[in-house]
Amino acid sequence: MKKPVVDKNACVGAAVCVGVAPEVFDLDEEGKAFVKDPEGADEETIQRAIDGCPEDAISWQEE
């Protein structure tokens, strides 16, 4: 199974991922994205969030 992961060093807090998949992503106290529920949306929705990230800070990771 694969899950989305956020590279905190690359994230600039644009929050596109939160807009596309708010059930999966949120912003922390530093304004950086994190995965709050990797199963909060279907794979297609998560992929749209990944594709929309302006910094390519989100990717899939095999568990």
C-alpha positions in Angstrom: 0.0 0.0 0.0 1.2 3.5 -0.7 0.6 6.6 1.3 1.2 10.3 0.7 4.2 12.0 2.5 5.2 15.6 2.7 8.8 16.9 2.5 8.7 19.6 5.2 11.9 21.1 3.8 10.4 21.6 0.4 6.9 22.8 1.6 6.3 26.5 1.4 2.8 26.4 2.9 0.9 27.2 -0.3 -1.9 24.9 1.0 -3.1 23.7 -2.4 -3.1 20.2 -0.9 -5.4 21.3 1.9 -7.7 22.9 -0.6 -7.9 19.8 -2.7 -7.9 17.1 0.1 -8.7 18.7 3.4 -9.5 15.3 4.9 -5.9 14.2 4.2 -3.7 17.3 4.6 -3.5 20.2 7.1 -1.0 22.9 8.0 1.0 22.8 11.2 2.0 25.7 13.5 4.8 26.6 11.1 2.4 26.8 8.2 3.8 23.6 6.6 1.6 20.8 5.3 1.4 17.4 6.9 -0.6 14.3 6.4 -3.3 14.0 9.0 -5.2 11.0 7.5 -3.5 9.1 4.6 -6.8 7.3 4.0 -9.0 10.4 4.2 -9.6 10.6 0.4 -9.4 8.3 -2.6 -6.1 7.9 -4.5 -7.3 10.1 -7.4 -8.0 13.0 -5.0 -4.7 12.6 -3.3 -2.9 12.5 -6.6 -4.6 15.8 -7.6 -3.2 17.3 -4.4 0.3 16.0 -5.2 0.1 17.3 -8.8 -1.1 20.7 -7.5 1.8 21.2 -5.1 3.9 24.1 -6.5 7.0 22.9 -4.8 6.6 19.1 -5.5 6.8 18.6 -1.8 4.3 15.7 -1.7 4.9 12.2 -3.0 3.8 8.6 -2.6 5.7 6.3 -0.3 5.3 2.5 -0.3 4.6 1.1 3.2 
